[in-house]
Amino acid sequence: MRLACPAVLLALAFPLAPVAAQEPPRSAPQAQPIVSAIPPARDIAWPTGLIRLDIDATDTVRRIIRVTQTFPVGGGPLTLLFPEWIPGKHAPRGEIEKLAGLTFTADGKPVAWQRDPLNVYAFHLSVPEGARTLVASFQFLAPTAGNQGRVVMTESLMNLQFYSMSLYPAGYYTRRIPIQARVTLPEGWTAATALKGDKNGNSITYEETDYDTLVDSPLFAGRYTRTLDLGHDVALNIFADSPEQILATSEQITPHRKLVDEAVALFGSRHFNRYEFLFAISDTLGGIGVEHHRSSENGVGTGYFTKWAEAIGDRDLLAHEFTHSWNGKYRRPELLWTPDFTTPMQDDLLWVYEGQTQLWGYVLAARAGLLSKAEALDSLAQIAARLETVRGRDWRPLADTTLDPIIAARRPKAWQSWQRSEDYYNEGMMIWLEADAILRRESKGAKGLDDFARAFFGMNDGDWGVLTYSRQDVIDTLESLAPYDWAGFLRERIDQPTRDATTAPFRLGGYRLVYSDTPNSATKAIETKGKLVDQSYGAGLIVGHDGVVQAVVWDSPAFKAGMTIGTHIVAVGGIEYSADLLRSALRQTSDGRSPLSLLVKQGKRYRTITLDYSGGLRYPRLEKTGEEESSLDRLLSSRTGEARER
């Protein structure tokens, strides 16, 4: 074998540096312009005439609602919309996924449709020239189980919401679109809605109206119903799974009548020509509380009348939704109002819309006798104590929570006390409770939140249109009642993270929030109805009677011990779990010598944990700080005297 050339050996020993590889250029697309094909809403009339809507709601077994909608048309392009942004939901909650079987015909001939790729709630069609009538046919597939959405139809009850069962033409304010609905119900059923109707057999043809009013006028129907006249052109329409649930004593009916008296006295006006409480008492129909101009959708579990003492948590619902006729429907934040149901809502000022309504719900319930004064105070204590556990108030201002309906859509959260939720309801309520105390202090008792309600919501008696407002309008009205730095007050409470909103209202109102080892009436009702142990105010957890943890407070002793939603408490101190045993063990921790030892299961793993906690059982209540009548006492006092009985 021949020896290699020295030059070759040298080259092998010191290889040349590689030449940098030339990478091929990466593809780089350019954005295509996004152009909406949906005509914007204009304040002009739909030109071709009355739209007719026929709804067959007789298939309660399969829960299929069949819809036929007839549009008078001319030839050419047409865009039809399914409602997306739903008033009262403050979010895009239209259930487009439940629309099925959609077909169109023009004068009997099929018409093709195409869904808009940018807005799946929009359908584009080309109506043949010369056609005069377009017919849409489809089904609304109502949930057959709770995991598909809120149950709106059962074999004995129905909550028909027209926005889920109709289309409307794009390009027009919905108040300028004329429509007439006809609904066919199961045999023997009775219906209630704010619309007037003529019944023929099982079908009801409702009065001609505009599409905005139709959507604002839902329908309840069922086999077992009862209607009570509450006065002031207000009716309570009760629907239930069984006949015994609609029975109420005169002592129970009287405060419902007084509720209407108190509300009309508070606002000094009515923004409706008639008002229908639609009220379902059912364990099968989904619960609800949604406001409308001349009605409200209200749904609670069974026992509202038959287990009156346990229904404390339900007895402010009607007062809350009734208040919305003034606050939310008539007076509405200017950025929240939209001309149709496809324009996005800007969830501004919900701390007024919902927050002040939340307060009037409890105040009016107390004034009417739906809640005793003690029950109302207990409810306020429970709400304030719950807010005290919301550690997210350290980083997220209240104003940001007004966007939570869009951000979270009420989906479950792992750490709600840190993430926050729709706190503009209850923390907003606390802000207005404080505002009442400030008004009384600054005016030397001459003014209070009643005066704000009458001035801001009570004008223009009989007007059931919409009058919008801004934050400055709120500030100006407060200033007119009592000069104060209201802009600074609202900025501090709403725009900045703060914890003062749950302490100042009671301090100024003549009370303080304290804790004891005995549940107040509101907390006891929550624990009884929910079959749970609520110690979120102490050890930092809520546990069901089955031992499964339902909530854990961020940075609480339970949190630090590694507990989460879904943790299963198997044993307490080595003994099989029960709710009473857990309460007893928590109570014993207050001696400082009895740590809480729990055997827990997470997934397939078991472990023993010890909570670093010595606070005992902790339940909230309000304690009076003086002997004289306080501003909170005055706020809860009736304005109409004795209740009406008839």
FITI-932659 format. One record per residue (C-alpha): residue number from 1; residue in three letters; z, y, x. Coordinates in steps of 0.2 Angstrom, whole numbers. Layout:
<NUM; "ala"; <Z; Y; X>>
...
This chain:
<1; "met"; <0; 0; 0>>
<2; "arg"; <-5; 16; 7>>
<3; "leu"; <7; 30; 9>>
<4; "ala"; <5; 45; -2>>
<5; "cys"; <-1; 61; 4>>
<6; "pro"; <14; 73; 9>>
<7; "ala"; <6; 87; -1>>
<8; "val"; <6; 75; -17>>
<9; "leu"; <24; 70; -13>>
<10; "leu"; <29; 88; -12>>
<11; "ala"; <21; 92; -29>>
<12; "leu"; <30; 77; -37>>
<13; "ala"; <47; 83; -30>>
<14; "phe"; <44; 101; -36>>
<15; "pro"; <34; 100; -53>>
<16; "leu"; <26; 116; -59>>
<17; "ala"; <34; 126; -72>>
<18; "pro"; <27; 121; -89>>
<19; "val"; <16; 134; -98>>
<20; "ala"; <24; 140; -114>>
<21; "ala"; <17; 131; -129>>
<22; "gln"; <7; 142; -141>>
<23; "glu"; <15; 140; -158>>
<24; "pro"; <3; 142; -173>>
<25; "pro"; <7; 158; -183>>
<26; "arg"; <19; 155; -198>>
<27; "ser"; <12; 158; -215>>
<28; "ala"; <19; 173; -223>>
<29; "pro"; <15; 176; -241>>
<30; "gln"; <15; 193; -249>>
<31; "ala"; <25; 197; -265>>
<32; "gln"; <14; 198; -280>>
<33; "pro"; <18; 213; -292>>
<34; "ile"; <29; 208; -307>>
<35; "val"; <21; 216; -322>>
<36; "ser"; <29; 213; -339>>
<37; "ala"; <17; 208; -352>>
<38; "ile"; <30; 211; -366>>
<39; "pro"; <28; 228; -374>>
<40; "pro"; <43; 239; -374>>
<41; "ala"; <52; 243; -390>>
<42; "arg"; <47; 259; -398>>
<43; "asp"; <55; 268; -413>>
<44; "ile"; <41; 265; -425>>
<45; "ala"; <39; 254; -440>>
<46; "trp"; <31; 236; -439>>
<47; "pro"; <15; 241; -448>>
<48; "thr"; <9; 225; -457>>
<49; "gly"; <23; 223; -470>>
<50; "leu"; <37; 212; -475>>
<51; "ile"; <41; 196; -464>>
<52; "arg"; <48; 181; -474>>
<53; "leu"; <60; 169; -466>>
<54; "asp"; <64; 152; -475>>
<55; "ile"; <78; 142; -468>>
<56; "asp"; <81; 124; -474>>
<57; "ala"; <99; 120; -469>>
<58; "thr"; <101; 104; -479>>
<59; "asp"; <101; 91; -465>>
<60; "thr"; <119; 91; -461>>
<61; "val"; <120; 73; -455>>
<62; "arg"; <107; 76; -440>>
<63; "arg"; <111; 95; -440>>
<64; "ile"; <93; 100; -439>>
<65; "ile"; <89; 117; -447>>
<66; "arg"; <71; 119; -451>>
<67; "val"; <63; 136; -451>>
<68; "thr"; <47; 143; -458>>
<69; "gln"; <43; 161; -454>>
<70; "thr"; <28; 171; -461>>
<71; "phe"; <22; 186; -453>>
<72; "pro"; <8; 198; -461>>
<73; "val"; <-3; 201; -446>>
<74; "gly"; <-20; 209; -441>>
<75; "gly"; <-31; 201; -427>>
<76; "gly"; <-27; 202; -409>>
<77; "pro"; <-13; 199; -396>>
<78; "leu"; <5; 197; -403>>
<79; "thr"; <21; 194; -394>>
<80; "leu"; <35; 186; -403>>
<81; "leu"; <53; 186; -396>>
<82; "phe"; <68; 175; -399>>
<83; "pro"; <84; 185; -398>>
<84; "glu"; <92; 184; -380>>
<85; "trp"; <105; 198; -379>>
<86; "ile"; <117; 195; -393>>
<87; "pro"; <128; 209; -400>>
<88; "gly"; <146; 205; -398>>
<89; "lys"; <142; 192; -385>>
<90; "his"; <139; 206; -372>>
<91; "ala"; <127; 194; -363>>
<92; "pro"; <111; 185; -364>>
<93; "arg"; <118; 171; -375>>
<94; "gly"; <103; 167; -386>>
<95; "glu"; <101; 148; -387>>
<96; "ile"; <83; 146; -384>>
<97; "glu"; <85; 129; -378>>
<98; "lys"; <89; 123; -395>>
<99; "leu"; <72; 129; -402>>
<100; "ala"; <60; 115; -404>>
<101; "gly"; <44; 110; -413>>
<102; "leu"; <36; 127; -412>>
<103; "thr"; <19; 128; -420>>
<104; "phe"; <9; 143; -427>>
<105; "thr"; <-5; 144; -439>>
<106; "ala"; <-16; 159; -445>>
<107; "asp"; <-22; 157; -462>>
<108; "gly"; <-19; 138; -461>>
<109; "lys"; <-28; 136; -444>>
<110; "pro"; <-18; 132; -428>>
<111; "val"; <-15; 146; -416>>
<112; "ala"; <-10; 142; -397>>
<113; "trp"; <5; 150; -389>>
<114; "gln"; <11; 153; -372>>
<115; "arg"; <28; 156; -366>>
<116; "asp"; <30; 171; -355>>
<117; "pro"; <34; 165; -337>>
<118; "leu"; <46; 180; -333>>
<119; "asn"; <55; 180; -350>>
<120; "val"; <56; 163; -358>>
<121; "tyr"; <62; 170; -374>>
<122; "ala"; <44; 178; -377>>
<123; "phe"; <29; 169; -384>>
<124; "his"; <12; 176; -383>>
<125; "leu"; <-2; 173; -396>>
<126; "ser"; <-19; 179; -399>>
<127; "val"; <-21; 180; -418>>
<128; "pro"; <-39; 177; -424>>
<129; "glu"; <-49; 192; -430>>
<130; "gly"; <-48; 193; -449>>
<131; "ala"; <-32; 183; -451>>
<132; "arg"; <-20; 190; -463>>
<133; "thr"; <-5; 178; -462>>
<134; "leu"; <3; 170; -447>>
<135; "val"; <16; 156; -450>>
<136; "ala"; <28; 150; -437>>
<137; "ser"; <37; 133; -440>>
<138; "phe"; <51; 126; -429>>
<139; "gln"; <68; 118; -429>>
<140; "phe"; <85; 124; -423>>
<141; "leu"; <94; 109; -416>>
<142; "ala"; <112; 113; -419>>
<143; "pro"; <124; 104; -408>>
<144; "thr"; <130; 87; -413>>
<145; "ala"; <144; 87; -401>>
<146; "gly"; <155; 100; -392>>
<147; "asn"; <147; 97; -375>>
<148; "gln"; <130; 104; -382>>
<149; "gly"; <137; 120; -387>>
<150; "arg"; <148; 127; -401>>
<151; "val"; <147; 116; -416>>
<152; "val"; <139; 127; -430>>
<153; "met"; <135; 114; -443>>
<154; "thr"; <145; 99; -450>>
<155; "glu"; <144; 88; -466>>
<156; "ser"; <156; 101; -475>>
<157; "leu"; <154; 117; -466>>
<158; "met"; <141; 129; -458>>
<159; "asn"; <140; 145; -448>>
<160; "leu"; <122; 151; -449>>
<161; "gln"; <117; 164; -437>>
<162; "phe"; <100; 172; -441>>
<163; "tyr"; <97; 176; -422>>
<164; "ser"; <96; 158; -418>>
<165; "met"; <84; 154; -432>>
<166; "ser"; <71; 168; -432>>
<167; "leu"; <58; 177; -421>>
<168; "tyr"; <53; 195; -421>>
<169; "pro"; <38; 205; -415>>
<170; "ala"; <40; 214; -398>>
<171; "gly"; <36; 232; -397>>
<172; "tyr"; <47; 239; -411>>
<173; "tyr"; <65; 244; -413>>
<174; "thr"; <73; 230; -423>>
<175; "arg"; <79; 242; -436>>
<176; "arg"; <61; 246; -440>>
<177; "ile"; <56; 228; -444>>
<178; "pro"; <57; 223; -462>>
<179; "ile"; <62; 205; -467>>
<180; "gln"; <68; 195; -481>>
<181; "ala"; <77; 178; -479>>
<182; "arg"; <79; 163; -490>>
<183; "val"; <92; 150; -486>>
<184; "thr"; <92; 132; -494>>
<185; "leu"; <109; 124; -493>>
<186; "pro"; <116; 107; -497>>
<187; "glu"; <119; 103; -515>>
<188; "gly"; <136; 110; -521>>
<189; "trp"; <139; 122; -507>>
<190; "thr"; <144; 140; -508>>
<191; "ala"; <139; 154; -496>>
<192; "ala"; <145; 171; -491>>
<193; "thr"; <137; 185; -481>>
<194; "ala"; <136; 203; -481>>
<195; "leu"; <119; 202; -488>>
<196; "lys"; <116; 202; -507>>
<197; "gly"; <107; 187; -514>>
<198; "asp"; <100; 179; -529>>
<199; "lys"; <103; 160; -531>>
<200; "asn"; <91; 148; -538>>
<201; "gly"; <97; 130; -538>>
<202; "asn"; <102; 127; -520>>
<203; "ser"; <92; 141; -513>>
<204; "ile"; <98; 159; -510>>
<205; "thr"; <85; 173; -508>>
<206; "tyr"; <93; 188; -500>>
<207; "glu"; <88; 206; -502>>
<208; "glu"; <75; 214; -491>>
<209; "thr"; <82; 222; -476>>
<210; "asp"; <78; 226; -458>>
<211; "tyr"; <79; 213; -444>>
<212; "asp"; <94; 222; -435>>
<213; "thr"; <104; 221; -451>>
<214; "leu"; <99; 203; -454>>
<215; "val"; <105; 198; -437>>
<216; "asp"; <121; 208; -440>>
<217; "ser"; <124; 198; -456>>
<218; "pro"; <128; 179; -452>>
<219; "leu"; <132; 167; -466>>
<220; "phe"; <146; 154; -468>>
<221; "ala"; <144; 140; -481>>
<222; "gly"; <153; 125; -486>>
<223; "arg"; <160; 113; -499>>
<224; "tyr"; <178; 120; -500>>
<225; "thr"; <179; 138; -502>>
<226; "arg"; <189; 152; -509>>
<227; "thr"; <186; 171; -510>>
<228; "leu"; <200; 184; -511>>
<229; "asp"; <198; 202; -516>>
<230; "leu"; <208; 212; -503>>
<231; "gly"; <203; 229; -510>>
<232; "his"; <193; 243; -503>>
<233; "asp"; <177; 233; -506>>
<234; "val"; <183; 220; -494>>
<235; "ala"; <183; 201; -497>>
<236; "leu"; <191; 186; -488>>
<237; "asn"; <180; 171; -489>>
<238; "ile"; <189; 156; -484>>
<239; "phe"; <180; 140; -479>>
<240; "ala"; <188; 123; -474>>
<241; "asp"; <186; 105; -470>>
<242; "ser"; <197; 100; -485>>
<243; "pro"; <203; 108; -501>>
<244; "glu"; <222; 109; -496>>
<245; "gln"; <217; 121; -481>>
<246; "ile"; <211; 135; -492>>
<247; "leu"; <227; 135; -502>>
<248; "ala"; <238; 150; -498>>
<249; "thr"; <254; 157; -506>>
<250; "ser"; <255; 174; -513>>
<251; "glu"; <267; 178; -498>>
<252; "gln"; <253; 174; -486>>
<253; "ile"; <239; 183; -496>>
<254; "thr"; <249; 199; -497>>
<255; "pro"; <249; 204; -479>>
<256; "his"; <230; 201; -478>>
<257; "arg"; <228; 214; -492>>
<258; "lys"; <240; 226; -483>>
<259; "leu"; <229; 223; -467>>
<260; "val"; <215; 232; -476>>
<261; "asp"; <226; 246; -482>>
<262; "glu"; <233; 249; -465>>
<263; "ala"; <216; 249; -456>>
<264; "val"; <209; 261; -469>>
<265; "ala"; <224; 272; -467>>
<266; "leu"; <222; 272; -448>>
<267; "phe"; <204; 276; -447>>
<268; "gly"; <203; 287; -463>>
<269; "ser"; <186; 281; -466>>
<270; "arg"; <175; 265; -470>>
<271; "his"; <159; 261; -460>>
<272; "phe"; <153; 249; -473>>
<273; "asn"; <148; 248; -491>>
<274; "arg"; <156; 231; -493>>
<275; "tyr"; <165; 220; -480>>
<276; "glu"; <165; 201; -479>>
<277; "phe"; <178; 191; -469>>
<278; "leu"; <170; 175; -465>>
<279; "phe"; <184; 164; -461>>
<280; "ala"; <183; 145; -457>>
<281; "ile"; <199; 134; -455>>
<282; "ser"; <192; 119; -447>>
<283; "asp"; <195; 106; -433>>
<284; "thr"; <176; 102; -433>>
<285; "leu"; <167; 118; -434>>
<286; "gly"; <168; 128; -418>>
<287; "gly"; <181; 142; -417>>
<288; "ile"; <174; 159; -416>>
<289; "gly"; <179; 178; -417>>
<290; "val"; <163; 189; -418>>
<291; "glu"; <161; 206; -425>>
<292; "his"; <148; 213; -437>>
<293; "his"; <146; 230; -446>>
<294; "arg"; <150; 223; -463>>
<295; "ser"; <157; 206; -459>>
<296; "ser"; <165; 196; -446>>
<297; "glu"; <164; 177; -440>>
<298; "asn"; <181; 170; -439>>
<299; "gly"; <186; 152; -435>>
<300; "val"; <203; 144; -432>>
<301; "gly"; <210; 127; -432>>
<302; "thr"; <218; 118; -447>>
<303; "gly"; <235; 124; -452>>
<304; "tyr"; <232; 143; -453>>
<305; "phe"; <241; 143; -470>>
<306; "thr"; <248; 125; -471>>
<307; "lys"; <257; 128; -454>>
<308; "trp"; <260; 146; -455>>
<309; "ala"; <274; 147; -442>>
<310; "glu"; <264; 138; -429>>
<311; "ala"; <249; 150; -431>>
<312; "ile"; <255; 165; -422>>
<313; "gly"; <241; 165; -410>>
<314; "asp"; <228; 166; -424>>
<315; "arg"; <236; 179; -435>>
<316; "asp"; <229; 194; -426>>
<317; "leu"; <211; 188; -426>>
<318; "leu"; <206; 196; -443>>
<319; "ala"; <214; 212; -438>>
<320; "his"; <204; 212; -422>>
<321; "glu"; <187; 208; -429>>
<322; "phe"; <190; 221; -444>>
<323; "thr"; <194; 235; -431>>
<324; "his"; <177; 231; -423>>
<325; "ser"; <168; 238; -439>>
<326; "trp"; <174; 255; -432>>
<327; "asn"; <176; 252; -413>>
<328; "gly"; <161; 242; -407>>
<329; "lys"; <149; 242; -421>>
<330; "tyr"; <150; 260; -428>>
<331; "arg"; <155; 268; -411>>
<332; "arg"; <147; 259; -397>>
<333; "pro"; <145; 263; -378>>
<334; "glu"; <129; 271; -376>>
<335; "leu"; <124; 259; -362>>
<336; "leu"; <128; 244; -372>>
<337; "trp"; <118; 248; -387>>
<338; "thr"; <100; 242; -386>>
<339; "pro"; <85; 245; -397>>
<340; "asp"; <81; 226; -398>>
<341; "phe"; <87; 209; -392>>
<342; "thr"; <77; 208; -376>>
<343; "thr"; <83; 224; -368>>
<344; "pro"; <97; 220; -356>>
<345; "met"; <114; 227; -361>>
<346; "gln"; <124; 237; -349>>
<347; "asp"; <142; 231; -352>>
<348; "asp"; <150; 248; -349>>
<349; "leu"; <166; 254; -358>>
<350; "leu"; <171; 237; -364>>
<351; "trp"; <189; 242; -360>>
<352; "val"; <187; 254; -375>>
<353; "tyr"; <176; 242; -386>>
<354; "glu"; <187; 227; -383>>
<355; "gly"; <203; 233; -375>>
<356; "gln"; <208; 246; -388>>
<357; "thr"; <202; 234; -402>>
<358; "gln"; <214; 221; -394>>
<359; "leu"; <228; 233; -396>>
<360; "trp"; <224; 237; -414>>
<361; "gly"; <223; 219; -418>>
<362; "tyr"; <241; 216; -414>>
<363; "val"; <247; 233; -420>>
<364; "leu"; <238; 231; -437>>
<365; "ala"; <244; 213; -439>>
<366; "ala"; <262; 220; -436>>
<367; "arg"; <260; 234; -448>>
<368; "ala"; <253; 223; -461>>
<369; "gly"; <266; 209; -459>>
<370; "leu"; <254; 196; -453>>
<371; "leu"; <265; 196; -438>>
<372; "ser"; <283; 201; -438>>
<373; "lys"; <288; 215; -426>>
<374; "ala"; <297; 202; -416>>
<375; "glu"; <282; 191; -415>>
<376; "ala"; <271; 206; -410>>
<377; "leu"; <283; 210; -396>>
<378; "asp"; <283; 192; -390>>
<379; "ser"; <264; 192; -390>>
<380; "leu"; <263; 208; -380>>
<381; "ala"; <276; 200; -368>>
<382; "gln"; <266; 184; -366>>
<383; "ile"; <250; 194; -363>>
<384; "ala"; <258; 205; -350>>
<385; "ala"; <266; 191; -341>>
<386; "arg"; <250; 182; -340>>
<387; "leu"; <242; 197; -333>>
<388; "glu"; <255; 197; -320>>
<389; "thr"; <249; 180; -313>>
<390; "val"; <232; 187; -311>>
<391; "arg"; <231; 189; -292>>
<392; "gly"; <213; 194; -293>>
<393; "arg"; <219; 211; -299>>
<394; "asp"; <223; 214; -280>>
<395; "trp"; <204; 214; -276>>
<396; "arg"; <194; 216; -292>>
<397; "pro"; <195; 232; -302>>
<398; "leu"; <195; 231; -321>>
<399; "ala"; <179; 239; -323>>
<400; "asp"; <170; 225; -314>>
<401; "thr"; <177; 212; -326>>
<402; "thr"; <167; 220; -340>>
<403; "leu"; <152; 212; -332>>
<404; "asp"; <160; 195; -333>>
<405; "pro"; <151; 190; -349>>
<406; "ile"; <135; 191; -339>>
<407; "ile"; <142; 184; -323>>
<408; "ala"; <152; 169; -329>>
<409; "ala"; <147; 167; -348>>
<410; "arg"; <164; 160; -351>>
<411; "arg"; <161; 144; -340>>
<412; "pro"; <176; 136; -333>>
<413; "lys"; <183; 143; -317>>
<414; "ala"; <193; 134; -303>>
<415; "trp"; <204; 148; -299>>
<416; "gln"; <203; 160; -314>>
<417; "ser"; <219; 170; -308>>
<418; "trp"; <210; 174; -292>>
<419; "gln"; <192; 176; -299>>
<420; "arg"; <198; 186; -314>>
<421; "ser"; <189; 184; -331>>
<422; "glu"; <186; 195; -346>>
<423; "asp"; <202; 205; -342>>
<424; "tyr"; <195; 221; -351>>
<425; "tyr"; <203; 213; -367>>
<426; "asn"; <221; 212; -362>>
<427; "glu"; <222; 224; -347>>
<428; "gly"; <212; 236; -357>>
<429; "met"; <225; 234; -371>>
<430; "met"; <239; 238; -359>>
<431; "ile"; <230; 254; -353>>
<432; "trp"; <228; 260; -371>>
<433; "leu"; <246; 255; -375>>
<434; "glu"; <251; 267; -360>>
<435; "ala"; <239; 280; -366>>
<436; "asp"; <248; 280; -383>>
<437; "ala"; <265; 283; -374>>
<438; "ile"; <257; 297; -364>>
<439; "leu"; <250; 305; -379>>
<440; "arg"; <267; 305; -387>>
<441; "arg"; <276; 311; -372>>
<442; "glu"; <264; 325; -368>>
<443; "ser"; <263; 331; -386>>
<444; "lys"; <282; 330; -389>>
<445; "gly"; <279; 317; -402>>
<446; "ala"; <266; 326; -412>>
<447; "lys"; <251; 315; -407>>
<448; "gly"; <248; 296; -403>>
<449; "leu"; <234; 284; -402>>
<450; "asp"; <233; 284; -421>>
<451; "asp"; <226; 302; -419>>
<452; "phe"; <213; 296; -406>>
<453; "ala"; <207; 282; -418>>
<454; "arg"; <205; 294; -433>>
<455; "ala"; <196; 307; -422>>
<456; "phe"; <185; 295; -412>>
<457; "phe"; <181; 281; -424>>
<458; "gly"; <185; 288; -441>>
<459; "met"; <172; 302; -443>>
<460; "asn"; <157; 301; -455>>
<461; "asp"; <164; 291; -469>>
<462; "gly"; <152; 279; -476>>
<463; "asp"; <140; 279; -461>>
<464; "trp"; <136; 261; -456>>
<465; "gly"; <124; 266; -443>>
<466; "val"; <128; 267; -424>>
<467; "leu"; <135; 282; -415>>
<468; "thr"; <136; 280; -397>>
<469; "tyr"; <148; 287; -384>>
<470; "ser"; <151; 290; -365>>
<471; "arg"; <167; 289; -355>>
<472; "gln"; <167; 308; -355>>
<473; "asp"; <167; 308; -374>>
<474; "val"; <183; 297; -373>>
<475; "ile"; <191; 309; -360>>
<476; "asp"; <186; 324; -371>>
<477; "thr"; <194; 317; -386>>
<478; "leu"; <210; 312; -377>>
<479; "glu"; <211; 330; -370>>
<480; "ser"; <209; 338; -387>>
<481; "leu"; <225; 328; -392>>
<482; "ala"; <236; 332; -377>>
<483; "pro"; <230; 340; -361>>
<484; "tyr"; <233; 328; -346>>
<485; "asp"; <223; 322; -332>>
<486; "trp"; <215; 308; -342>>
<487; "ala"; <200; 307; -331>>
<488; "gly"; <212; 303; -316>>
<489; "phe"; <222; 291; -327>>
<490; "leu"; <207; 281; -332>>
<491; "arg"; <200; 281; -314>>
<492; "glu"; <216; 274; -307>>
<493; "arg"; <218; 261; -320>>
<494; "ile"; <200; 255; -322>>
<495; "asp"; <190; 259; -307>>
<496; "gln"; <203; 254; -293>>
<497; "pro"; <212; 237; -291>>
<498; "thr"; <230; 240; -298>>
<499; "arg"; <245; 231; -305>>
<500; "asp"; <253; 246; -313>>
<501; "ala"; <244; 243; -330>>
<502; "thr"; <257; 229; -335>>
<503; "thr"; <273; 238; -331>>
<504; "ala"; <270; 257; -335>>
<505; "pro"; <266; 254; -354>>
<506; "phe"; <282; 246; -358>>
<507; "arg"; <292; 258; -346>>
<508; "leu"; <285; 273; -356>>
<509; "gly"; <286; 264; -372>>
<510; "gly"; <305; 260; -371>>
<511; "tyr"; <305; 242; -366>>
<512; "arg"; <304; 231; -350>>
<513; "leu"; <297; 214; -347>>
<514; "val"; <310; 202; -342>>
<515; "tyr"; <311; 183; -341>>
<516; "ser"; <323; 169; -347>>
<517; "asp"; <323; 150; -348>>
<518; "thr"; <319; 151; -367>>
<519; "pro"; <301; 153; -374>>
<520; "asn"; <298; 167; -385>>
<521; "ser"; <289; 164; -402>>
<522; "ala"; <272; 167; -395>>
<523; "thr"; <274; 156; -380>>
<524; "lys"; <282; 142; -390>>
<525; "ala"; <267; 143; -402>>
<526; "ile"; <255; 141; -388>>
<527; "glu"; <265; 127; -381>>
<528; "thr"; <266; 118; -397>>
<529; "lys"; <248; 120; -403>>
<530; "gly"; <241; 117; -386>>
<531; "lys"; <253; 102; -382>>
<532; "leu"; <257; 109; -365>>
<533; "val"; <270; 116; -354>>
<534; "asp"; <266; 134; -348>>
<535; "gln"; <275; 138; -332>>
<536; "ser"; <262; 150; -325>>
<537; "tyr"; <275; 163; -324>>
<538; "gly"; <286; 153; -313>>
<539; "ala"; <281; 137; -303>>
<540; "gly"; <263; 143; -307>>
<541; "leu"; <255; 129; -317>>
<542; "ile"; <251; 124; -335>>
<543; "val"; <252; 105; -339>>
<544; "gly"; <247; 95; -354>>
<545; "his"; <258; 83; -362>>
<546; "asp"; <247; 69; -354>>
<547; "gly"; <252; 76; -337>>
<548; "val"; <235; 83; -332>>
<549; "val"; <236; 100; -324>>
<550; "gln"; <226; 113; -334>>
<551; "ala"; <228; 128; -324>>
<552; "val"; <236; 133; -307>>
<553; "val"; <240; 151; -302>>
<554; "trp"; <233; 157; -286>>
<555; "asp"; <246; 158; -272>>
<556; "ser"; <260; 151; -283>>
<557; "pro"; <271; 137; -278>>
<558; "ala"; <260; 124; -286>>
<559; "phe"; <245; 131; -277>>
<560; "lys"; <254; 130; -260>>
<561; "ala"; <258; 112; -264>>
<562; "gly"; <240; 108; -266>>
<563; "met"; <239; 106; -284>>
<564; "thr"; <223; 110; -294>>
<565; "ile"; <215; 109; -311>>
<566; "gly"; <214; 90; -315>>
<567; "thr"; <229; 85; -304>>
<568; "his"; <238; 71; -314>>
<569; "ile"; <257; 72; -313>>
<570; "val"; <262; 53; -314>>
<571; "ala"; <281; 55; -311>>
<572; "val"; <294; 69; -309>>
<573; "gly"; <308; 64; -297>>
<574; "gly"; <303; 46; -298>>
<575; "ile"; <303; 45; -317>>
<576; "glu"; <287; 43; -327>>
<577; "tyr"; <281; 60; -333>>
<578; "ser"; <284; 68; -349>>
<579; "ala"; <284; 86; -354>>
<580; "asp"; <302; 87; -358>>
<581; "leu"; <306; 79; -341>>
<582; "leu"; <296; 92; -332>>
<583; "arg"; <305; 106; -341>>
<584; "ser"; <322; 99; -337>>
<585; "ala"; <317; 97; -318>>
<586; "leu"; <310; 114; -318>>
<587; "arg"; <326; 121; -326>>
<588; "gln"; <337; 112; -313>>
<589; "thr"; <328; 121; -298>>
<590; "ser"; <337; 137; -302>>
<591; "asp"; <353; 130; -293>>
<592; "gly"; <344; 131; -277>>
<593; "arg"; <348; 113; -273>>
<594; "ser"; <336; 103; -284>>
<595; "pro"; <319; 103; -277>>
<596; "leu"; <305; 98; -288>>
<597; "ser"; <297; 82; -282>>
<598; "leu"; <281; 76; -291>>
<599; "leu"; <271; 60; -289>>
<600; "val"; <253; 66; -292>>
<601; "lys"; <236; 58; -293>>
<602; "gln"; <220; 67; -288>>
<603; "gly"; <205; 56; -290>>
<604; "lys"; <210; 39; -283>>
<605; "arg"; <223; 45; -271>>
<606; "tyr"; <242; 46; -275>>
<607; "arg"; <254; 57; -265>>
<608; "thr"; <271; 64; -267>>
<609; "ile"; <273; 83; -266>>
<610; "thr"; <288; 95; -267>>
<611; "leu"; <287; 112; -274>>
<612; "asp"; <295; 126; -264>>
<613; "tyr"; <302; 134; -279>>
<614; "ser"; <319; 138; -286>>
<615; "gly"; <316; 150; -300>>
<616; "gly"; <320; 138; -315>>
<617; "leu"; <310; 139; -331>>
<618; "arg"; <303; 157; -334>>
<619; "tyr"; <297; 163; -351>>
<620; "pro"; <293; 181; -354>>
<621; "arg"; <300; 193; -367>>
<622; "leu"; <302; 212; -370>>
<623; "glu"; <319; 220; -369>>
<624; "lys"; <323; 236; -376>>
<625; "thr"; <329; 249; -364>>
<626; "gly"; <337; 261; -376>>
<627; "glu"; <345; 262; -393>>
<628; "glu"; <334; 275; -401>>
<629; "glu"; <317; 272; -409>>
<630; "ser"; <304; 271; -395>>
<631; "ser"; <286; 275; -394>>
<632; "leu"; <281; 257; -395>>
<633; "asp"; <293; 255; -410>>
<634; "arg"; <284; 269; -419>>
<635; "leu"; <267; 262; -415>>
<636; "leu"; <271; 245; -423>>
<637; "ser"; <278; 254; -439>>
<638; "ser"; <268; 253; -455>>
<639; "arg"; <258; 268; -461>>
<640; "thr"; <256; 263; -479>>
<641; "gly"; <274; 257; -486>>
<642; "glu"; <276; 242; -496>>
<643; "ala"; <262; 229; -497>>
<644; "arg"; <251; 227; -513>>
<645; "glu"; <254; 211; -523>>
<646; "arg"; <242; 205; -536>>
